[in-house]
Amino acid sequence: MVPSSERPIPFSTATRFSHNPRLAKQLLGGKAVVLHYEGRKLFGLNENGSQIWGLLDGSRTVEEITRVLAAGAGQDEAVVAPDVHAFLRELVSRGLIVEAPAGPAGSHTEPEAAAPRNASEDML
């Protein structure tokens, strides 16, 4: 049996995530810094992680976030998706994001995405 901390965290491409409301967050030099009150931990996100963090407002699906990042990087969604999914699983496992209630599709404005430096780079 796999320990619960090592089990994959399930979500679909239609899942919407938002920041955990029990956090303090700030952008410093274009990078997100997140303080988790309950865990008493501070997290600094690199450029790729900060870009994803900025899209986690509860209005976009995982698929939409992946599409924005792929377009900004000039890459196919299938290339970007594994890294996005792994990063989201990491954020969920650390209690930094929560699943948002489903909202109406297209209820947001797509931002222009900057090209990630390296899609496989660690984002935390």
N, C-alpha and C positions, 0 to 999 in steps of 0.2 A: 504494500500500500504506500502511495506517495504522500508525504506529509502535506498538510493543507497549505503551508507556506511555499511549497514547490509545485502545487497544482496550477495549471494554466487558468487564468481568469477569463471566463467566457464573456464575449460580447459580439455583437454583429456589426456589419458595416452600417446598419441603420441606427445604431446606438448613438445617443447624444450625451456628451459629458459636459460638466461645468465644474468650476473650482469649488472645492470644499468650503463652505461658508465659515468654517472654524480656522481660517488661515489669515495671515497678513501677507500681502504681496506688494511688490514694488518693482518697477523697471529701473535699473541702474546701468547706464551706458548701453542701452539697448538689450540688456539681458535681464531676465526675471530672477528675482530673489524671493523665496517663499519661506515664511515662518509657520510651522505647524504648532499651534498652541498646545494641543493635547500631548503630542509626542515630544514637545520641546526640542524640535530639530529645525535647523536652518538648511535650506536647499538653494543652491545656485544653479541655474540652467544655462547651458551654452546657447549659441545663436539658434541652432536647429531646435533645441528644446523650447527656447523662448518663443520662437515662431509658432510652434504647435500650441504652447500655453496660451498665446494670444488669440487663438482660434477656438479655445474651449470655453465658449460662452453659453452653452446649452442650446443654441439655435442651429448648430451645424451637426450633421451626422459624421461618423467616422469616415464614411465614403466621401463626403464633401470636403472634409479636412484633407484627406489624401489627395483628392483632385486638385485642390488649391496648391498644395506643396509640390505635386508632380508638375503642374503647369509652370510654377515659379522656377523649378529646377530644369525644365525642358526634358523631363524624363517621363517614361511610361508609368502609369499608376501602379502596375504590377511590380515595378522595381522599387517604388517608394513604400508601398503598403506594408511589407514585413517590418520595416524599421518603425513606421508610425504605430503599428499595432503593438510592437514590443515596448515602445516608449509609453503608450497609454496603459499597458498592463503594469508597468513599473510605477506609474503615477497612482493607479488604483491601489496597488499593493502597499504603497506608502501612505495611503489615505489623503492624497493631495487633490484628487478629483472624485466626483460622484456622478452617478448616472442621473441625467436630467430627464424630466418628464418630456414625452414626445410633444413636439410643437408643430405648427403648420410649416410645411416645406417652403423654402424660399423666404423665410421671415428675417433674412439678414442680407447685408450687402457684402459681396465678396471683396476682401482686401487684395491688394496686389502682393504677391508673395516674392520674397527675395530668394534667390537660389541658395540652397543649403551648401555648405562647404564640402561636406562628404556625408552622404546619406547613411553610411554605416557607422559613423562616428558616435561615440557615447554621448548622450544628450544630457545626462545628469552629472 
